[in-house]
């Protein structure tokens, strides 16, 4: 049972939990009209309803168990506030040029040509110093800019603030039904879909279908669609599975993540390449976040995200690109630039 509160009450709860060093999360699901708020009232809770946060390496797990779930109805506050101008919207050319990332892409393409793996997803990050960052205005701006994404802001004393707008559903399960979204392949501007994006997308679909072959039930694959997130376009295919009997969804989750959309294929070889060659620590980027209620889950990959360290006045933005045999080094590099701009343009600074 969730309780409706005012925006003012929500601000008070956020501030109180922050100063008490309590974990909390603020989120809005895709196309939803409610902003939900969970705060950790008891670290020893055995409640089956919580918000789950997992990092890419699976060695950090955060579970936020709320005593009560609160929400704000966006429709009652549908009038857009006078949102401050973002300095980066007209100055995005100031992003740091990274020759090392281009060299890493070339190394990956060479490894693919030698047959070590078919795809690997490589990530990079940029760090930005700031004087004053507006959490409230940024969160509001993200909600209006990306209605089809999971918008989240969560805080942990050891890991700081993370804010993001992810378009990719990792898995949604309820009763005996499962939904997984394959999201891979990105273009922008006047670019057209090429063999590279199409094959990159098919690798993810084949991986998911192969995983589901081990379970008894019926499968349905929807037609591939184009998902727009700001100025970017992605290929998305929804896959549904109805089980004959309820499975262990945590077991499926452990086998599913990381998918080829954030890691590569085959998984073990692409992961090995990432750990040996990727110089940035992903932390919670490309991990997963979402709601768990008993045996029901709705989890998203943590993409388009920013880690904010208030004490250091520094933030880290992450982006990645899927590398295949048909990859163009400059094009892959520009993909990460555009993904970083996708969220950087929504951040509000003083």
ABEGO torsion letter per residue (X at the ends): XBBBBBAAAAAAAAAAAAAAGBBBBBBBBBGBABBBBBBBABAABABABBBBBBBAAGABBBBBBBABBBBBBAAAAABBBBBBBBAAAAAAAABBBBAAAAAAAAAAAAAAAAGABABBBBBBBBBBBBABBBAAAAAAAAAAABAABBBBBBBBAAAEBBBBBBABBABBBBEABBBBBBBBEBBBEABBBBAAAAAAAAAAAAAAAAAAAABBEBBBBBBBBBBBBEABBBBBBBBBBBBABBBBAAAAAAAAOBBAAAAEOBAAAAAAAAAAABABBAEABGBBBEBBBEABBBBBBBBGBBBBBAAAGBBBBBBBBBBBAABBAAAAAAAAAAAAAAAAAABBBX
